[in-house]
Each structure stands twice: as C-alpha cells, then as structure tokens.
Amino acid sequence: MLELDFEKREMQNLSSASSVGLKPVLRARYASPLDVGNDLVARLSPPSRHSLLERCEPVRLTARQVLQERRLPMQHAYFIESGAASLTTRAGDCPPVEIHTLGRKDFVGVPLVLGMRVSPHRCTVHVPGNALRIETEALIGLIKADREIEKLLLRYVQATLIHSSQLVACNSRHNLPQRLARWLLVARDRIGGNEIALTHKCMAQALGVRRAGITTTVGDMEASGLIRRSRGRIVIVDESRLEEASCTCFRVIRSAHESSLAGPIALRVAHP
Ligand SMILES: [Zn+2]
C-alpha cells in the first residue's frame, strides 16, 4: 500500500512538474547511478543520464503487457528496472519463439536506434516489475543530440546481435537440459535474483518446445538439487552446478554483453 501511495504521489508530481530540467522526484530518486535499476542508464555520465531521465516516466510493468507489437509503430521505448519481458518472433503458423529474455540490463526499442519505427518482434512482460518509459520521438531526438546515448545504445544493439546469433547455435546444437539450464541462468542474470516467476508454458515458449518436455526436464533438475519449484516459481538452488549442466552459451552471452558495453562512452561531442 505504501508503495502504491508513493507511486500515486510520484505520478501526481510528474504531471505537475516543470518540463525544464530533471523533474524533482526523479532527481531525488536517481541521484546516484546506483539508484537506477536499469544497467544501461546507470552506465551513462551524469549529464547524459539526466538528459535521458528528464524525458522518462517511471511505469509499472504488468504480466502479459505488450511493450511492442510486431509490425506496428512503436509509441514508447523502455529501460527495464525490474521484472522480465520476452522478445518473440514467429515462423509461419507455429507458436511464437523467444529470441531474447529482457530485464534490468536491457532496453526495449532496438529498432529505433537503427532508424526504424516499426518493430519486427513482439515484446511481452512475463514477470511484473518497473521500467523507465520514454516516448519514441523524445528518444530519437536524444539519440541525434547526445553522442554518448547513441554510442551506448549502439553497443547494446551489438550485444543483442551476439545474443541472438548464439541462440541460433544453441537451439540447433545443444539438448533441452543444456538449453533450459542456459535459459534459467540468462533469466537469473536479467532479473537479478534466484527466483524466476514463470510457468512451464512460458519456458516452453521461450525454448520452442512442448510443455511436457519442460516438465520432465524441470523435474530432473529438481531431483538433482539444481533448482526447486515453489508456487509457480523456479528457485535456483545451486548456481555453479546449474552452470555445469548448461552449455557454454550462457557464458558467451554474458561476456558478449559485458564486453560490448565495456569501456568509456562519456564522449560529450555534439553532432555537426
Ligand atoms: Zn547452448
């Protein structure tokens, strides 16, 4: 209740705040990079971070909320602070398959960085949480005006390309127990905790397999002491042994993300 009251006051403050300068509530809430739940925003220098934050609004992400729809213009981009979303694609009449698990290290709006306004993929919230939302035009303006924000988001695009290509290799070369272990580790990395509130149906969709296969594999992992099932959640009990059970794809994806975003980005050079 306290949280809801805070958010209600916060939204009232946002609606009445001046459009000039960082809104007072956001300024206090994100005074330090450590206060920003999204890893990408936290990597920005204070001037660029403030430029971005003053155009954002904090929003709740609810289960099954669609953040971007396939083949439709994007209205907003999102910097996820908590929870998890799934970026999916389709192959003909087959059920959608996940191509990316998104969380606190991610940004929903890659097409905008590449000059496109229509999304080729759907993005749906699977685990409720929070995000910083920015209107499409505001983000495009920032990308043009702020070299540091452009550079950060392009680096993120590079990380997602490696992520997607590794999934292609993983899905064609590795077995279901390895892939499920990889997926759980990526989800843990994105959510930032050992409890993953997802159903077997969601995991089956993520891996493009039947639910019965997920149920069997989850049961085997639980019997081996790697994970535990608890009220619609998967709890990772032994991370190191889960890594041993996984293929190497998790490490490739994690290191690609870190190496793509590593290094200084604070280049305050205006576009000509
Ligand atoms: Zn793999």
Boltz pocket constraint, residues with backbone or C-beta under 6 A from the ligand:
constraints:
  - pocket:
      binder: B
      contacts: [[A, 166], [A, 169], [A, 170], [A, 171], [A, 174], [A, 178], [A, 179], [A, 182], [A, 247], [A, 248], [A, 249], [A, 250]]
      max_distance: 6.0
